[in-house]
Amino acid sequence: MPTALEAWAEVMRAFSEVGYYRQPTFSHPAIEQAVTAMGWRDLCMSENGMADRAHFIRLYETYCNRLKADLVQLAEVRDLRERLGEAPLLEVEHKVKLLSDRKRVKEPYQQERYNAKS
């Protein structure tokens, strides 16, 4: 996995080798994700290279950390994430609403217990 500065150097090389009109390919998925998040054409047209580099490095490190976390994740958790990813969005939204409704019901009770302890 390239360091953040090595990844940025690869992006800089792609500016001159690939240009604005074509889409570059990169040596690591985290570089691709960071560039996609920032927008290839926006990067090419930007006049604030220092800010772009700082933003890219933050994004790149975030994506690298996610990839590392995915590698060490338990198989059961990975399977659950895949199944949840396939669930219809409305079903997931419904489950989130149910959970938040339960939390709201518990919160006043928990607040009363807290006040009673004080």
LOTOR-532060 format. One record per residue: x, y, z of N, C-alpha, C, CB in turn; residue number from 1; residue in three letters. Coordinates in nm, 2 decimals. Each point is the difference from the previous one (the first is absolute). Glycine has a CB too. Layout:
    n_x    n_y    n_z   ca_x   ca_y   ca_z    c_x    c_y    c_z   cb_x   cb_y   cb_z seq type
      X      Y      Z      X      Y      Z      X      Y      Z      X      Y      Z NUM  ALA
...
//
This chain:
    n_x    n_y    n_z   ca_x   ca_y   ca_z    c_x    c_y    c_z   cb_x   cb_y   cb_z seq type
   0.09  -0.12   0.00  -0.09   0.12   0.00   0.09   0.12   0.00  -0.19  -0.12   0.12   1  MET
   0.17   0.21  -0.22   0.09   0.12   0.00  -0.03   0.10   0.11   0.00  -0.02  -0.25   2  PRO
   0.10   0.09   0.29  -0.03   0.11   0.10  -0.08   0.10  -0.06   0.22  -0.04   0.12   3  THR
  -0.28   0.13  -0.04  -0.08   0.11  -0.05   0.07   0.09  -0.10  -0.13  -0.01   0.22   4  ALA
   0.26   0.04  -0.19   0.08   0.08  -0.09   0.03  -0.07  -0.13   0.09   0.12   0.20   5  LEU
  -0.06  -0.25  -0.19   0.02  -0.08  -0.12  -0.13   0.00  -0.09   0.18  -0.14   0.12   6  GLU
  -0.29   0.13  -0.05  -0.13  -0.01  -0.07  -0.02   0.14  -0.07  -0.09  -0.17   0.16   7  ALA
   0.11   0.28  -0.09  -0.01   0.13  -0.06   0.09   0.02  -0.12  -0.07   0.09   0.22   8  TRP
   0.19  -0.14  -0.21   0.10   0.01  -0.11  -0.06  -0.07  -0.12   0.19   0.02   0.16   9  ALA
  -0.25  -0.14  -0.14  -0.06  -0.07  -0.11  -0.11   0.08  -0.06   0.06  -0.22   0.11  10  GLU
  -0.14   0.28  -0.03  -0.11   0.09  -0.06   0.06   0.11  -0.08  -0.15  -0.06   0.20  11  VAL
   0.26   0.12  -0.15   0.06   0.11  -0.07   0.06  -0.04  -0.14   0.05   0.10   0.22  12  MET
   0.00  -0.23  -0.22   0.05  -0.05  -0.13  -0.11  -0.02  -0.10   0.19  -0.11   0.12  13  ARG
  -0.31   0.06  -0.06  -0.11  -0.02  -0.09  -0.06   0.13  -0.06  -0.05  -0.20   0.14  14  ALA
   0.07   0.31  -0.07  -0.04   0.13  -0.06   0.06   0.02  -0.14  -0.02   0.10   0.23  15  PHE
   0.15  -0.12  -0.23   0.07   0.02  -0.13  -0.01  -0.11  -0.10   0.16   0.14   0.13  16  SER
  -0.16  -0.27  -0.08  -0.01  -0.11  -0.08  -0.14  -0.03  -0.06   0.19  -0.09   0.13  17  GLU
  -0.29   0.11  -0.05  -0.14  -0.03  -0.04  -0.07   0.12  -0.05   0.00  -0.19   0.16  18  VAL
   0.01   0.30  -0.08  -0.07   0.12  -0.04  -0.15   0.01   0.05   0.15   0.01  -0.19  19  GLY
  -0.21   0.09   0.16  -0.13   0.04   0.04  -0.11  -0.09  -0.06   0.08   0.23   0.02  20  TYR
  -0.07  -0.27  -0.15  -0.11  -0.07  -0.07   0.00  -0.15   0.02   0.02   0.18  -0.16  21  TYR
   0.08  -0.24   0.20   0.00  -0.14   0.02   0.00  -0.03   0.15   0.12  -0.04  -0.21  22  ARG
  -0.16  -0.09   0.25  -0.01  -0.04   0.14   0.13  -0.08   0.03  -0.26   0.00  -0.01  23  GLN
   0.33   0.04   0.11   0.13  -0.08   0.03  -0.03  -0.13   0.08   0.12   0.22   0.00  24  PRO
  -0.03  -0.31  -0.01   0.00  -0.12   0.09   0.11   0.02   0.10  -0.10  -0.15  -0.18  25  THR
   0.08   0.10   0.30   0.10   0.01   0.10   0.04  -0.13   0.06  -0.09   0.22   0.05  26  PHE
   0.21  -0.22   0.02   0.06  -0.13   0.04  -0.07  -0.05   0.13   0.21   0.07  -0.09  27  SER
  -0.30   0.01   0.15  -0.06  -0.05   0.13  -0.15   0.05   0.00   0.23   0.00   0.12  28  HIS
  -0.32  -0.08  -0.07  -0.14   0.04   0.00  -0.03   0.12   0.09  -0.06  -0.23  -0.04  29  PRO
   0.14   0.25   0.14  -0.02   0.12   0.09   0.03   0.13  -0.08   0.06  -0.14   0.20  30  ALA
   0.04   0.14  -0.29   0.03   0.11  -0.08  -0.12   0.03  -0.09   0.25  -0.05   0.01  31  ILE
  -0.30  -0.05  -0.07  -0.11   0.01  -0.09  -0.12   0.06   0.07   0.08  -0.20  -0.13  32  GLU
  -0.11   0.15   0.25  -0.11   0.05   0.08   0.01   0.15   0.04  -0.03  -0.24   0.08  33  GLN
   0.15   0.27  -0.04   0.02   0.14   0.04  -0.01   0.10  -0.12   0.15  -0.08   0.18  34  ALA
  -0.09   0.04  -0.29  -0.01   0.08  -0.13  -0.15   0.01  -0.04   0.23  -0.07  -0.07  35  VAL
  -0.30  -0.04   0.07  -0.14   0.00  -0.03  -0.08   0.09   0.09   0.02  -0.23  -0.09  36  THR
   0.01   0.22   0.22  -0.08   0.09   0.09   0.03   0.15  -0.02   0.02  -0.19   0.17  37  ALA
   0.10   0.22  -0.21   0.03   0.14  -0.03  -0.04   0.04  -0.14   0.19  -0.02   0.16  38  MET
  -0.20  -0.07  -0.25  -0.03   0.03  -0.14   0.12   0.02  -0.08  -0.21   0.10   0.07  39  GLY
   0.24  -0.19  -0.17   0.12   0.01  -0.08   0.01   0.13  -0.07  -0.01  -0.24  -0.03  40  TRP
  -0.10   0.28  -0.04   0.00   0.13  -0.08   0.02   0.12   0.10  -0.14  -0.10  -0.18  41  ARG
   0.08   0.09   0.29   0.01   0.11   0.10   0.15   0.02   0.04  -0.24  -0.04   0.08  42  ASP
   0.30  -0.08  -0.05   0.14   0.00   0.03   0.09   0.06  -0.11  -0.04  -0.20   0.15  43  LEU
   0.01   0.16  -0.27   0.08   0.05  -0.11  -0.01   0.15  -0.02  -0.03  -0.22  -0.11  44  CYS
  -0.09   0.27   0.14  -0.03   0.14  -0.03   0.04   0.09   0.12  -0.18  -0.07  -0.15  45  MET
   0.20   0.01   0.27   0.02   0.08   0.12   0.13   0.08  -0.01  -0.12  -0.18   0.13  46  SER
   0.11   0.29  -0.06   0.12   0.09   0.01   0.06   0.01   0.14  -0.10   0.13  -0.19  47  GLU
   0.05  -0.22   0.28   0.04   0.00   0.14   0.06  -0.13   0.03  -0.18   0.17   0.06  48  ASN
   0.30  -0.20  -0.11   0.06  -0.13   0.02   0.03  -0.03   0.14   0.10   0.03  -0.22  49  GLY
  -0.07   0.06   0.31   0.03  -0.03   0.14  -0.12  -0.05   0.07   0.18   0.17   0.00  50  MET
  -0.30  -0.10  -0.02  -0.12  -0.05   0.06  -0.04  -0.13  -0.06  -0.07   0.24   0.04  51  ALA
   0.08  -0.26  -0.17  -0.03  -0.13  -0.06   0.08  -0.11   0.06  -0.06   0.12  -0.21  52  ASP
   0.19  -0.10   0.22   0.09  -0.10   0.06  -0.05  -0.03   0.14   0.19   0.08  -0.14  53  ARG
  -0.22   0.02   0.22  -0.04  -0.03   0.14  -0.13  -0.08   0.01   0.11   0.21   0.07  54  ALA
  -0.21  -0.17  -0.16  -0.13  -0.06   0.00   0.02  -0.15  -0.05  -0.11   0.22  -0.05  55  HIS
   0.19  -0.24  -0.06   0.03  -0.13  -0.05   0.06  -0.09   0.11   0.03   0.10  -0.23  56  PHE
   0.07  -0.05   0.30   0.07  -0.08   0.10  -0.10  -0.04   0.11   0.21   0.12  -0.05  57  ILE
  -0.30  -0.04   0.09  -0.10  -0.03   0.10  -0.09  -0.11  -0.05   0.00   0.23   0.09  58  ARG
  -0.05  -0.21  -0.22  -0.09  -0.10  -0.06   0.07  -0.14  -0.02  -0.12   0.19  -0.11  59  LEU
   0.24  -0.18   0.06   0.08  -0.12  -0.03   0.02  -0.08   0.13   0.12   0.12  -0.19  60  TYR
  -0.08  -0.05   0.30   0.02  -0.07   0.13  -0.13  -0.06   0.05   0.19   0.15   0.05  61  GLU
  -0.30  -0.08  -0.07  -0.13  -0.06   0.04  -0.03  -0.13  -0.07  -0.08   0.24   0.05  62  THR
   0.10  -0.23  -0.19  -0.03  -0.12  -0.08   0.10  -0.12   0.04  -0.09   0.15  -0.19  63  TYR
   0.21  -0.12   0.21   0.10  -0.10   0.04  -0.04  -0.06   0.13   0.18   0.12  -0.12  64  CYS
  -0.22  -0.04   0.22  -0.05  -0.06   0.13  -0.12  -0.09  -0.02   0.09   0.21   0.11  65  ASN
  -0.18  -0.17  -0.20  -0.12  -0.08  -0.02   0.04  -0.13  -0.07  -0.14   0.20  -0.03  66  ARG
   0.23  -0.20  -0.06   0.05  -0.12  -0.06   0.07  -0.09   0.10   0.03   0.12  -0.22  67  LEU
   0.05  -0.07   0.31   0.07  -0.07   0.10  -0.11  -0.07   0.09   0.21   0.15  -0.01  68  LYS
  -0.31  -0.07   0.05  -0.10  -0.05   0.09  -0.08  -0.11  -0.06  -0.02   0.22   0.10  69  ALA
   0.00  -0.21  -0.23  -0.07  -0.11  -0.07   0.08  -0.13  -0.01  -0.11   0.18  -0.14  70  ASP
   0.24  -0.17   0.14   0.08  -0.12   0.00   0.00  -0.07   0.13   0.15   0.11  -0.17  71  LEU
  -0.16  -0.04   0.28   0.01  -0.07   0.13  -0.14  -0.03   0.05   0.21   0.12   0.05  72  VAL
  -0.31  -0.08  -0.12  -0.14  -0.02   0.05  -0.04  -0.15   0.00  -0.06   0.22  -0.09  73  GLN
  -0.01  -0.26   0.19  -0.05  -0.14   0.01  -0.08  -0.04  -0.12   0.00   0.02   0.25  74  LEU
   0.00  -0.14  -0.29  -0.07  -0.05  -0.11  -0.15   0.02   0.02   0.18  -0.17  -0.05  75  ALA
  -0.23   0.15   0.17  -0.14   0.01   0.03  -0.05   0.15  -0.02   0.02  -0.19   0.17  76  GLU
   0.07   0.28  -0.13  -0.04   0.14  -0.01   0.00   0.04  -0.15   0.10   0.05   0.23  77  VAL
   0.00  -0.10  -0.30   0.00   0.03  -0.15  -0.13  -0.06  -0.06   0.26  -0.01   0.00  78  ARG
  -0.30  -0.11   0.03  -0.12  -0.06  -0.05  -0.12   0.09   0.03   0.10  -0.23   0.02  79  ASP
  -0.11   0.27   0.10  -0.11   0.08   0.05  -0.01   0.13  -0.08   0.01  -0.10   0.23  80  LEU
   0.11   0.17  -0.25   0.01   0.12  -0.08  -0.05  -0.02  -0.14   0.19   0.08   0.14  81  ARG
  -0.15  -0.19  -0.20  -0.04  -0.03  -0.14  -0.15  -0.02   0.00   0.22  -0.11  -0.05  82  GLU
  -0.28   0.03   0.15  -0.14  -0.02   0.00  -0.08   0.13   0.02   0.04  -0.23   0.08  83  ARG
   0.01   0.32   0.01  -0.07   0.12   0.02   0.01   0.09  -0.13   0.05  -0.02   0.25  84  LEU
   0.06   0.01  -0.32   0.02   0.08  -0.12  -0.10  -0.04  -0.11   0.24   0.03   0.06  85  GLY
  -0.28  -0.15  -0.05  -0.10  -0.05  -0.10  -0.14   0.02   0.04   0.16  -0.17  -0.06  86  GLU
  -0.19   0.21   0.19  -0.13   0.03   0.05  -0.06   0.12  -0.07   0.05  -0.11   0.22  87  ALA
  -0.18   0.11  -0.25  -0.06   0.12  -0.06   0.02   0.12   0.10  -0.17  -0.15  -0.13  88  PRO
   0.19   0.26   0.07   0.02   0.12   0.08  -0.11   0.03   0.10   0.14   0.09  -0.19  89  LEU
  -0.26  -0.10   0.14  -0.12   0.02   0.09   0.00  -0.09   0.12  -0.13   0.08  -0.20  90  LEU
   0.17  -0.20   0.18   0.01  -0.09   0.12   0.10   0.04   0.10  -0.07  -0.19  -0.15  91  GLU
   0.18   0.23   0.10   0.11   0.05   0.09  -0.05   0.13   0.07   0.18  -0.10  -0.15  92  VAL
  -0.24   0.19   0.08  -0.05   0.13   0.06  -0.11  -0.04   0.10   0.05   0.13  -0.21  93  GLU
  -0.13  -0.23   0.19  -0.10  -0.04   0.09   0.07  -0.05   0.13  -0.16  -0.05  -0.19  94  HIS
   0.26  -0.03   0.18   0.07  -0.05   0.12   0.07   0.11   0.07   0.03  -0.22  -0.12  95  LYS
   0.02   0.32   0.06   0.07   0.11   0.06  -0.11   0.08   0.08   0.18   0.01  -0.18  96  VAL
  -0.29   0.01   0.12  -0.11   0.07   0.07  -0.05  -0.07   0.12  -0.07   0.09  -0.22  97  LYS
   0.06  -0.22   0.21  -0.04  -0.08   0.12   0.10   0.01   0.11  -0.12  -0.16  -0.15  98  LEU
   0.24   0.15   0.12   0.11   0.02   0.10   0.00   0.14   0.06   0.14  -0.17  -0.12  99  LEU
  -0.16   0.27   0.04   0.00   0.13   0.06  -0.12   0.03   0.08   0.13   0.08  -0.20 100  SER
  -0.25  -0.14   0.16  -0.12   0.01   0.08   0.02  -0.07   0.14  -0.14   0.01  -0.21 101  ASP
   0.20  -0.13   0.21   0.03  -0.06   0.13   0.09   0.08   0.09  -0.02  -0.22  -0.12 102  ARG
   0.12   0.28   0.06   0.09   0.09   0.07  -0.07   0.11   0.06   0.19  -0.06  -0.15 103  LYS
  -0.28   0.12   0.08  -0.08   0.12   0.05  -0.08  -0.04   0.12   0.00   0.10  -0.23 104  ARG
  -0.06  -0.22   0.22  -0.08  -0.05   0.11   0.08  -0.02   0.13  -0.15  -0.12  -0.17 105  VAL
   0.28   0.07   0.15   0.08  -0.03   0.11   0.06   0.13   0.06   0.06  -0.22  -0.10 106  LYS
  -0.03   0.32   0.02   0.07   0.12   0.05  -0.07   0.07   0.12   0.08   0.02  -0.23 107  GLU
  -0.22   0.00   0.23  -0.06   0.07   0.11   0.02  -0.08   0.13  -0.17   0.10  -0.16 108  PRO
   0.16  -0.24   0.15   0.01  -0.08   0.11   0.15   0.01   0.06  -0.18  -0.16  -0.09 109  TYR
   0.27   0.16   0.00   0.14   0.01   0.04   0.03   0.13   0.06   0.07  -0.16  -0.18 110  GLN
  -0.13   0.27   0.13   0.01   0.13   0.05  -0.06   0.01   0.14   0.00   0.10  -0.23 111  GLN
  -0.11  -0.17   0.26  -0.06   0.00   0.13   0.09  -0.07   0.10  -0.23   0.00  -0.11 112  GLU
   0.29  -0.11   0.07   0.09  -0.07   0.08   0.12   0.08   0.04  -0.08  -0.22  -0.10 113  ARG
   0.13   0.30   0.00   0.12   0.08   0.02  -0.04   0.11   0.10   0.08  -0.05  -0.23 114  TYR
  -0.20   0.11   0.21  -0.04   0.11   0.09  -0.02  -0.05   0.14  -0.11   0.12  -0.19 115  ASN
   0.06  -0.25   0.21  -0.02  -0.05   0.13   0.13  -0.03   0.07  -0.21  -0.11  -0.08 116  ALA
   0.32   0.08   0.01   0.12  -0.02   0.06   0.07   0.13   0.05   0.03  -0.20  -0.15 117  LYS
  -0.07   0.31   0.09   0.07   0.13   0.03  -0.05   0.05   0.14   0.02   0.05  -0.24 118  SER
//
